[in-house]
Amino acid sequence: MLKVSHISKSYDKLKAVDDLSFEVDKGEIFGLLGVNGAGKTTTFRMIIGLLSPDKGEITLDNKKIDYSLTDNIGFLTEEKSLLTKMSVIEQVLFYGKLKNMDKNTIIKRLDYYLEKLDIKDYKYKKIKELSKGNQQKIQFISAIINNPKLLILDEPFTGLDPFNVNILMNLLREMAKSGTIIIFASHRMEHVEAFCDKLIILVKGKSILQGSLKEIKDGYLKKVIHVIGDINIKDIKSIKGVENITNNNDEYIINVSSNSVASNIFNIIKKSKNITKFAIEDPTLNDIFIEKVGELNE
Amino acid sequence: MNKRNFLIKESLKKKIRSKWFLGINIFVALLIIISVNIGSIINIFGGDFKDYKLLMVLDNVNVFDEFESNLYNNSSFDKDSLTINRTFNSIDTLKSNVRTNTNYILLVIDSDPNNIIKGTVYTKNGLSLINRNMILSSLNEIKYKKAISSLGLTSSDIKRINSSVELDSNILSLEKVDSVKDENNVLASIVVIVFILVFFFLIITLVQMIGSEINEEKTTKAMEIIISNVKATDHLIAKIVSCTLFTIIQLSLLFLYGFIASLLKDNAINNNSLISNLLNSIASTQIVNTAIQIIPILIIFFIFTLVSYAILAGVLASMTTSIDDFQQLQTPLMFLISIGFYLSILAMIFEGSILIKIISYIPMVSFLLAPTLFLLNQTSIISLIISLILQVIATFIIFKYGLRIYKEGILNYSTNHLWKKMFKALKNN
């Protein structure tokens, strides 16, 4: 289990991370969300031991993370961390050997992942000759070549098409099933929503929301109602708790402040004619993120 | 294999296996071998490059034998390019021969009431400076002897007048017992300049190599992956060791090429090229013996200086975020190396300069200056050892404080308050 306990880190007067705590169990996929400068990279750097927290502690299986544990950690940086003059095999061998792996194991695993990601023809190609998407795949392979206990992924799907995103997600799910702890940062909320078991939202280094996706959505009272049919907009707008109504291709999208408001709307709408759709939906993670981050940034 | 050793091996492998390393070494090896053996190479290919002349002497004073003997004794005389014959033909016939052949030189020696003898030369296209000087020198010698003998002096008197005054050079310093001839100083200067140039370029290569390597890892963000697996200290040490080893390998290869070139020279048919003669002269001087005596000191001095410059280059590279920034930031380092270079050259001109002697103790500059002063007999071995000790101390200090900046710098991608951050890092332990 990865345990982050009350960590803080400051750069001069700027508090990059402020009393952050969370836990990730074996096999869980954990999302770390936040706008640029929220403290994600600093948190990652502290987790992999690149930076020491000013306060607090980070442990993996109850052991403080230091260089004795880094062979069990995989890290994919947001920007390309490939030595582009090297060939694919040289690059993966280099990173694999930095994890104390032997050459045969590295090559065996490299062949497996190249096959799985459909890029086996690029094994001896120079990295600089590869497309952006394929470079991202190589970076991904380099991060997981050691079959890590803890895998940290900063924007892993950058430059990949939906087909390849799906392949990578499946691969990560397989790893999670086998017990790997995966921490994942992305600006693409649909990826986080589709992928993470638990998440945390950071604003200015502080956690403003954390828990499982279900807990977060349940705790968020606001709902979105989708209606298709002839409805009286004036009557609905007059209901207390209705925040916004928009129309999109004959479908009305009504944002309400709570489930009880939705009941009141339903009581009015059921009297209307030609109603072909009435659905109450949880807000998307994107909605929650924008609102929560927006409130704190105001 | 531990990770530090792995990084050293990888870094060294990358440099040595590069096509540039192979190409440049082949080029340099050929250049050295050709330079040392240029005379032999010219001879192997052959060719009509000698300017052959026939000197016909019409002697109206009867001094031909003496004239011929004087020419043969002249150091510039080459029997393959000049043949001397006495002629008894008429002047008109001889002039007519000269008009038709560029290889003929006609010399007419006559008596002169005012100046004892005089010579007149006839050629088709002119007389070379060497031949003119040889003829003139020979005639002057004849004239001088004739003038002396007319004074009634004996041959021993003439010998005494002609003999040069002896000027013995003795050095009375307790540290140096052997007398050193003046010509040795010239040769010493040549050795010293070669030494300075080789080390100067090697240090510059080292600084640029380590800087660009760290910069590449940093700008590609590969540094984050590397440093998450290897301590910053180990990473810096790996870079220093690999780059220093590479520089030493390159230096050894240069010596090897020189050795091969000299072996080829020894086996060559003709060894009379300028460089060959120069090498022979240098080998026979005191300077080589002096240099051999201090080889262990030179090696230690060189290694510690390389390490110091490697640390500084690594630290500077860690602070920058692009190779352009590094190029700018390394300028002070280049100045530092250049100071040692220029002062070493100046030491040969301003012999005994106190300022240069003082500067020879300053670490980072001393690596060129202190050995140069010693090789030029301007300082003692004690001074050289003091300079070395100061350099060793400086290396440890640079490593201790440089590492603090390095740890901070390699993960810094912002140029804001850069110097403030680095000075702060210096204070942190």
Interface residues (C-beta under 8 A of the other chain):
Chain A: D12 R45 I48 G49 L50 L51 Y67 T70 D71 I73 F75 T77 E79 K80 S81 L82 L83 T84 F94 Y95 K97 L98 K99 N100 S142
Chain B: K3 F6 E10 E216 E217 T220 K221 A222 M223 E224 I225 I226 I227 S228 N229 V230 K231 L411 H417
